[in-house]
Amino acid sequence: MSTDTSTSGTSTSGTADPVHHLGMVGLGRMGGGMRDRLRRAGLEVTGYDRDPGATDVESLEALVAALPTPRAVWVMVPAGPITSGVITELAGLLEEGDLVVDGGNSKWTEDEEHAQQLAERGVHFVDCGVSGGVWGLEVGYGLMCGGAEDDVARMLPVFDVLRPEGPREEGFVHAGRVGAGHYAKMVHNGIEYGLMQAYAEGFEMLLAKDIVTDETGCFKAWTRGTVVRSWLLDLLVRALESDPGLKDIQGYVDDSGEGRWTVQEAVENGVPAPVMSAALFARFTSRQDDSPAMKAVAALRNQFGGHAVHAAGPSSGGGDTPDSTRPGATTGDETDAAHAGPTSGSADARRPA
């Protein structure tokens, strides 16, 4: 465990008892599953959520009143203004010696601000990156926390139930001072982006060659004994078995923020991160029906080399015309790039720029 003694990582909680009754704010897919896992293990949890069908109490005030002192409250709500709002409200309700854990996907730079805000009331703070998603209820959650050693030790009964079975160090880490947990989770998610993108590109390559007739079988065969086996690979096989070829899914991919933060941190610290960066940018590309940047590239190739462009239309970018290798040739109405209108960005594969 960390032995950092900086201001943001130092606790005066001393001999506070380990937590066996936890307050939980936010009972969605993750928070609700965590509450259930803790209860199954015999820990007492009082939860608050704005959803009347999920909450145990009617307000944050009622939640605080239901907890024994010194209290421990786990915040599991969307990162950003919502998390900050909950922590601000808790700062006005909790007392000296109480503890707040932010288990959401907050940016690590916000943790120090929240810790200082709570410290003004004598309330302690731990940040905890959580991985596991909807599967965590059954298999456990990977936990990465930051904060003072005393505060982390106080939460160990909770951490030990939430993490996967097995050695503690294989599912939990006290990564360092306040902010270290969310920083580690940010890097974790950047790695996740890269892994998913590699599997995705492999999937498209298998589809692109007609010599392969069982793409799903290839991925399933890799789940045992190969160097690329992983839980993510297991999940991809599961998806492919339920929807071969992924015909029911649109190729549009959101990002939740951690990937961007990871790339920004790589730039700030001079760390080469080509895989993570490319995976993030691939998600941006997925949201474009017709890339303006690739239109510009197609137009430029036509201007300097007479390379063909593909006229925009219902089939936007569907291969070469018979004469498309002829310098100056264009598709459709034979107009030049300045008058061709929007293009798909598809280039003539037989003529390099």
C-alpha positions as semicolon CSV with decimal commas, in nm:
position;residue;x (nm);y (nm);z (nm)
1;M;0,000;0,000;0,000
2;S;0,099;0,360;-0,049
3;T;0,291;0,538;0,225
4;D;0,251;0,885;0,077
5;T;0,239;1,153;0,345
6;S;0,146;1,463;0,145
7;T;-0,139;1,678;0,269
8;S;-0,394;1,529;0,032
9;G;-0,299;1,177;0,134
10;T;-0,279;1,217;0,512
11;S;-0,560;1,113;0,744
12;T;-0,636;1,191;1,104
13;S;-0,899;0,919;1,125
14;G;-0,660;0,723;1,347
15;T;-0,832;0,416;1,489
16;A;-1,170;0,453;1,317
17;D;-1,343;0,115;1,294
18;P;-1,356;-0,070;0,962
19;V;-1,672;0,000;0,765
20;H;-1,952;-0,256;0,789
21;H;-2,246;-0,027;0,715
22;L;-2,206;0,174;0,395
23;G;-2,411;0,451;0,243
24;M;-2,439;0,428;-0,136
25;V;-2,544;0,722;-0,354
26;G;-2,639;0,615;-0,706
27;L;-2,804;0,276;-0,762
28;G;-2,785;0,239;-1,138
29;R;-2,627;-0,053;-1,324
30;M;-2,301;-0,030;-1,132
31;G;-2,414;0,111;-0,798
32;G;-2,712;-0,121;-0,776
33;G;-2,496;-0,424;-0,850
34;M;-2,242;-0,317;-0,590
35;R;-2,512;-0,276;-0,327
36;D;-2,641;-0,626;-0,402
37;R;-2,294;-0,783;-0,391
38;L;-2,219;-0,620;-0,053
39;R;-2,552;-0,731;0,092
40;R;-2,500;-1,088;-0,025
41;A;-2,177;-1,091;0,179
42;G;-2,355;-0,970;0,492
43;L;-2,253;-0,602;0,487
44;E;-2,526;-0,350;0,556
45;V;-2,592;-0,096;0,280
46;T;-2,832;0,196;0,280
47;G;-2,876;0,333;-0,068
48;Y;-3,013;0,656;-0,210
49;D;-3,119;0,712;-0,569
50;R;-3,354;0,958;-0,736
51;D;-3,543;0,658;-0,874
52;P;-3,818;0,579;-0,620
53;G;-3,811;0,216;-0,729
54;A;-3,444;0,174;-0,643
55;T;-3,383;0,389;-0,337
56;D;-3,387;0,278;0,027
57;V;-3,436;0,628;0,165
58;E;-3,605;0,941;0,033
59;S;-3,315;1,187;0,048
60;L;-2,945;1,237;0,113
61;E;-3,038;1,377;0,453
62;A;-3,219;1,054;0,535
63;L;-2,922;0,852;0,412
64;V;-2,680;1,038;0,639
65;A;-2,917;1,001;0,934
66;A;-2,939;0,624;0,879
67;L;-2,564;0,563;0,901
68;P;-2,366;0,496;1,220
69;T;-2,082;0,736;1,300
70;P;-1,820;0,774;1,178
71;R;-2,004;0,740;0,848
72;A;-1,881;0,613;0,511
73;V;-2,063;0,714;0,193
74;W;-1,982;0,576;-0,154
75;V;-2,076;0,807;-0,442
76;M;-2,153;0,620;-0,766
77;V;-2,307;0,876;-1,001
78;P;-2,206;1,020;-1,343
79;A;-1,875;1,205;-1,339
80;G;-1,854;1,582;-1,363
81;P;-2,113;1,829;-1,233
82;I;-2,339;1,557;-1,093
83;T;-2,062;1,406;-0,881
84;S;-1,945;1,751;-0,770
85;G;-2,300;1,843;-0,675
86;V;-2,346;1,532;-0,462
87;I;-2,013;1,586;-0,287
88;T;-2,100;1,949;-0,217
89;E;-2,432;1,843;-0,066
90;L;-2,264;1,573;0,143
91;A;-2,006;1,825;0,267
92;G;-2,294;2,015;0,426
93;L;-2,444;1,704;0,587
94;L;-2,151;1,494;0,708
95;E;-1,944;1,547;1,022
96;E;-1,580;1,537;1,122
97;G;-1,437;1,188;1,089
98;D;-1,681;1,078;0,820
99;L;-1,551;0,943;0,488
100;V;-1,657;0,986;0,124
101;V;-1,551;0,749;-0,155
102;D;-1,592;0,864;-0,516
103;G;-1,626;0,542;-0,715
104;G;-1,740;0,700;-1,042
105;N;-1,530;0,785;-1,346
106;S;-1,425;1,129;-1,224
107;K;-1,121;1,293;-1,376
108;W;-0,829;1,256;-1,138
109;T;-0,765;1,631;-1,128
110;E;-1,105;1,681;-0,965
111;D;-1,022;1,450;-0,675
112;E;-0,789;1,697;-0,506
113;E;-1,059;1,965;-0,524
114;H;-1,317;1,732;-0,369
115;A;-1,073;1,619;-0,100
116;Q;-0,995;1,978;0,000
117;Q;-1,363;2,073;-0,002
118;L;-1,446;1,788;0,236
119;A;-1,134;1,841;0,450
120;E;-1,267;2,185;0,547
121;R;-1,538;1,997;0,737
122;G;-1,300;1,730;0,869
123;V;-1,442;1,474;0,626
124;H;-1,201;1,229;0,462
125;F;-1,189;1,133;0,095
126;V;-1,085;0,831;-0,112
127;D;-1,108;0,806;-0,490
128;C;-1,168;0,462;-0,638
129;G;-1,160;0,363;-1,003
130;V;-1,396;0,070;-1,060
131;S;-1,392;-0,174;-1,352
132;G;-1,631;-0,460;-1,408
133;G;-1,947;-0,314;-1,554
134;V;-2,266;-0,515;-1,535
135;W;-2,067;-0,836;-1,478
136;G;-1,920;-0,713;-1,150
137;L;-2,215;-0,829;-0,941
138;E;-2,125;-1,192;-1,012
139;V;-1,750;-1,190;-1,082
140;G;-1,637;-0,889;-0,879
141;Y;-1,501;-0,544;-0,959
142;G;-1,143;-0,441;-1,024
143;L;-1,061;-0,160;-0,778
144;M;-0,791;0,109;-0,793
145;C;-0,799;0,357;-0,506
146;G;-0,615;0,668;-0,395
147;G;-0,603;0,831;-0,054
148;A;-0,453;0,812;0,292
149;E;-0,354;0,471;0,426
150;D;-0,583;0,494;0,729
151;D;-0,883;0,583;0,514
152;V;-0,817;0,302;0,268
153;A;-0,770;0,054;0,554
154;R;-1,104;0,161;0,694
155;M;-1,272;0,064;0,367
156;L;-1,102;-0,275;0,328
157;P;-1,407;-0,480;0,437
158;V;-1,598;-0,314;0,153
159;F;-1,315;-0,341;-0,099
160;D;-1,261;-0,709;-0,016
161;V;-1,624;-0,794;-0,090
162;L;-1,643;-0,591;-0,410
163;R;-1,318;-0,720;-0,565
164;P;-1,300;-1,059;-0,740
165;E;-1,225;-1,369;-0,535
166;G;-0,860;-1,460;-0,505
167;P;-0,550;-1,274;-0,384
168;R;-0,629;-0,914;-0,295
169;E;-0,344;-0,780;-0,509
170;E;-0,500;-0,938;-0,819
171;G;-0,816;-0,730;-0,797
172;F;-0,733;-0,432;-0,577
173;V;-0,458;-0,173;-0,548
174;H;-0,395;0,125;-0,326
175;A;-0,231;0,313;-0,613
176;G;-0,113;0,619;-0,421
177;R;-0,238;0,949;-0,282
178;V;-0,570;1,114;-0,362
179;G;-0,624;1,108;-0,738
180;A;-0,408;0,801;-0,800
181;G;-0,705;0,566;-0,819
182;H;-0,883;0,758;-1,091
183;Y;-0,555;0,817;-1,274
184;A;-0,489;0,442;-1,280
185;K;-0,846;0,380;-1,400
186;M;-0,796;0,637;-1,678
187;V;-0,487;0,451;-1,803
188;H;-0,677;0,121;-1,770
189;N;-0,947;0,255;-1,999
190;G;-0,692;0,383;-2,250
191;I;-0,548;0,030;-2,268
192;E;-0,902;-0,103;-2,306
193;Y;-0,957;0,124;-2,607
194;G;-0,648;-0,016;-2,776
195;L;-0,737;-0,379;-2,707
196;M;-1,089;-0,341;-2,838
197;Q;-0,969;-0,164;-3,153
198;A;-0,718;-0,442;-3,226
199;Y;-0,987;-0,710;-3,199
200;A;-1,219;-0,497;-3,413
201;E;-0,961;-0,454;-3,690
202;G;-0,893;-0,827;-3,686
203;F;-1,265;-0,893;-3,723
204;E;-1,285;-0,669;-4,029
205;M;-0,982;-0,838;-4,184
206;L;-1,145;-1,179;-4,147
207;L;-1,459;-1,045;-4,313
208;A;-1,263;-0,887;-4,597
209;K;-1,113;-1,214;-4,727
210;D;-1,347;-1,473;-4,874
211;I;-1,106;-1,752;-4,785
212;V;-1,234;-1,732;-4,426
213;T;-1,590;-1,864;-4,384
214;D;-1,619;-1,884;-4,005
215;E;-1,510;-1,558;-3,847
216;T;-1,686;-1,632;-3,518
217;G;-1,514;-1,969;-3,500
218;C;-1,175;-1,809;-3,544
219;F;-1,229;-1,578;-3,247
220;K;-1,369;-1,861;-3,036
221;A;-1,067;-2,079;-3,117
222;W;-0,845;-1,803;-2,981
223;T;-1,011;-1,804;-2,637
224;R;-0,795;-2,091;-2,510
225;G;-0,423;-2,140;-2,536
226;T;-0,341;-1,838;-2,751
227;V;-0,151;-1,526;-2,653
228;V;-0,447;-1,301;-2,748
229;R;-0,701;-1,467;-2,517
230;S;-0,877;-1,231;-2,276
231;W;-1,212;-1,153;-2,120
232;L;-1,272;-0,892;-2,391
233;L;-1,220;-1,165;-2,651
234;D;-1,472;-1,384;-2,465
235;L;-1,723;-1,099;-2,479
236;L;-1,664;-1,047;-2,853
237;V;-1,733;-1,416;-2,915
238;R;-2,050;-1,385;-2,711
239;A;-2,161;-1,088;-2,924
240;L;-2,080;-1,266;-3,251
241;E;-2,264;-1,581;-3,148
242;S;-2,578;-1,380;-3,077
243;D;-2,545;-1,166;-3,393
244;P;-2,313;-1,322;-3,655
245;G;-2,150;-1,050;-3,862
246;L;-2,285;-0,790;-3,616
247;K;-2,555;-0,700;-3,870
248;D;-2,786;-0,559;-3,602
249;I;-2,532;-0,305;-3,471
250;Q;-2,444;0,031;-3,624
251;G;-2,072;0,108;-3,637
252;Y;-2,106;0,420;-3,421
253;V;-1,894;0,425;-3,105
254;D;-1,917;0,678;-2,822
255;D;-1,640;0,758;-2,576
256;S;-1,695;0,833;-2,208
257;G;-1,400;1,066;-2,153
258;E;-1,122;0,853;-2,008
259;G;-0,975;0,778;-2,350
260;R;-0,943;1,148;-2,426
261;W;-0,788;1,216;-2,086
262;T;-0,537;0,934;-2,141
263;V;-0,422;1,078;-2,474
264;Q;-0,404;1,429;-2,326
265;E;-0,191;1,299;-2,039
266;A;0,036;1,119;-2,284
267;V;0,094;1,449;-2,465
268;E;0,151;1,639;-2,141
269;N;0,408;1,386;-2,021
270;G;0,577;1,320;-2,353
271;V;0,470;0,953;-2,354
272;P;0,434;0,799;-2,702
273;A;0,085;0,643;-2,715
274;P;0,011;0,567;-3,081
275;V;-0,221;0,272;-3,013
276;M;-0,440;0,452;-2,760
277;S;-0,449;0,765;-2,976
278;A;-0,544;0,575;-3,292
279;A;-0,815;0,383;-3,105
280;L;-0,967;0,709;-2,980
281;F;-0,955;0,871;-3,324
282;A;-1,114;0,560;-3,477
283;R;-1,416;0,623;-3,254
284;F;-1,439;0,978;-3,386
285;T;-1,430;0,842;-3,741
286;S;-1,712;0,601;-3,659
287;R;-1,947;0,894;-3,603
288;Q;-1,898;1,041;-3,950
289;D;-2,129;0,931;-4,230
290;D;-1,900;1,101;-4,480
291;S;-1,568;1,241;-4,358
292;P;-1,500;1,607;-4,450
293;A;-1,128;1,542;-4,405
294;M;-1,130;1,251;-4,650
295;K;-1,330;1,460;-4,898
296;A;-1,049;1,715;-4,884
297;V;-0,785;1,444;-4,938
298;A;-0,977;1,306;-5,238
299;A;-1,010;1,654;-5,389
300;L;-0,639;1,725;-5,339
301;R;-0,535;1,398;-5,505
302;N;-0,751;1,489;-5,802
303;Q;-0,600;1,837;-5,822
304;F;-0,232;1,743;-5,806
305;G;-0,236;1,404;-5,974
306;G;-0,557;1,375;-6,169
307;H;-0,668;1,087;-5,950
308;A;-1,032;0,984;-5,970
309;V;-1,293;1,103;-5,724
310;H;-1,620;0,930;-5,645
311;A;-1,931;1,143;-5,673
312;A;-2,150;1,154;-5,364
313;G;-2,468;0,956;-5,387
314;P;-2,665;0,670;-5,231
315;S;-2,371;0,434;-5,267
316;S;-2,102;0,692;-5,166
317;G;-1,769;0,548;-5,249
318;G;-1,828;0,217;-5,412
319;G;-1,518;0,122;-5,609
320;D;-1,349;0,225;-5,933
321;T;-1,516;0,290;-6,265
322;P;-1,364;0,110;-6,563
323;D;-1,162;0,419;-6,664
324;S;-1,072;0,542;-6,317
325;T;-0,703;0,470;-6,358
326;R;-0,676;0,719;-6,645
327;P;-0,510;1,049;-6,532
328;G;-0,773;1,314;-6,490
329;A;-1,061;1,066;-6,495
330;T;-1,356;1,117;-6,265
331;T;-1,662;0,914;-6,182
332;G;-2,016;1,010;-6,266
333;D;-2,046;1,321;-6,484
334;E;-1,672;1,364;-6,551
335;T;-1,657;1,698;-6,368
336;D;-1,333;1,805;-6,206
337;A;-1,281;1,819;-5,830
338;A;-1,372;2,186;-5,802
339;H;-1,723;2,105;-5,928
340;A;-1,763;1,747;-5,821
341;G;-1,949;1,822;-5,499
342;P;-1,913;1,609;-5,185
343;T;-1,713;1,288;-5,222
344;S;-1,691;0,979;-5,010
345;G;-1,316;0,999;-4,965
346;S;-1,259;0,664;-5,137
347;A;-0,935;0,669;-5,333
348;D;-0,826;0,479;-5,640
349;A;-0,653;0,185;-5,474
350;R;-0,441;0,111;-5,782
351;R;-0,275;0,453;-5,804
352;P;-0,080;0,564;-5,496
353;A;-0,061;0,935;-5,421
